[in-house]
């Protein structure tokens, strides 16, 4: 909260519920994604292991792989819905 609050100009240690506000929730998620270099893993490249990247992103965000199979199902559904498969 401290690091995100400083980056976003929010007093999150004193007012953590500020992250319940949609704009601040989105900003904090974007800040986390950017500061952890997740775009480099998420970018589609033909010469890498997409599932390995998916697992790496999951570990960075969640600290482990709990719920990974469910996230894979959600991702597959999203890809079908977006016409990416």
DANORRA-V938876 format. One record per residue. PHI is phi in whole degrees, 0 to 359 (* if undefined). Layout:
phi: [PHI PHI]
//
This chain:
phi: [* 297 297 295 300 297 294 262 70 236 274 288 293 274 226 298 292 300 285 282 285 309 294 286 297 294 297 291 296 295 300 299 302 291 287 261 66 286 298 300 281 281 300 282 231 286 257 231 266 300 293 298 296 300 294 298 298 301 296 294 285 256 79 181 243 303 81 300 296 294 298 298 296 299 295 297 296 297 298 297 299 276 71 268 247]
//
